[in-house]
Amino acid sequence: MKTLLTIIIASFSLTVAAQPEKKSVVIGSMTSRPNALLIVNPQHSNQGVLMPQLSTNQRMAMTPASPSEDGLIVFDTSQGAYYYWSKGEWVKMRRDDSAINMFYSIDPLQFQELKPDNSIRHNNLVVFESDNTFVTAKPDGTGEEIIAPISLPHTSILKELTVYYMDNDDRNLKVILMRKSFTGANEEIVRWESSGMSTAVNSQSFTSFGGREVVDLENYTYRVVVVFDVDDSDNVDVPSHALQRIYGVKIKYVQ
């Protein structure tokens, strides 16, 4: 009986030993947090945690492995920002609650004519340097589609697109924001068509981007396309003849 009791006690002791109590590594004042692997509990109320400090060049010289090192965090002293490693690249941590609005503008002079394949560009695109410079098309069927590239920072977030235009024609003006993959087709992000007639300079703003608001320069290029619709009998030789005009495009974004 005594031998049996000894065996039971020994077996219980082994079971307990096989299931050790969860313990934490504590830096600073001792505290109990059973589910925390590491606890940083400062002894004073004026202390914090300092992450690894690297310059941009030092950070870019690192080559962490993905996915085993995804989540690695450093502070970039050159940019004054935190970065974390994810899926083979450094991703900048954003502060959306206090992000500063940035702006990118497209001047009328930045547009070029969009022609069919194997056609010569830059014919009949018209820019008038009047009191307020604008771009338009000269005759029907020629120079009616124009395009301008967009160059925004990688991983920036689109917040608003504003088009400044005039449309005093019974036909409509179209504006398209799109992105194009390097090896694939175009994807429309915003498509807009004017309505009504007015001699005033108007603006139209867009804040919805169909889930494509994060700028991805690793996989896409970005551009704005404008489609005029000039009447058959029109021939724009002076500013007063231009019934459809683009004065500029403004993009608001955050980094």
Order of alpha helices (4+ residues) and beta strands (2+ residues): alpha-beta-beta-beta-alpha-beta-beta-beta-beta-beta-beta-beta-beta-beta-beta-beta-beta-beta-beta
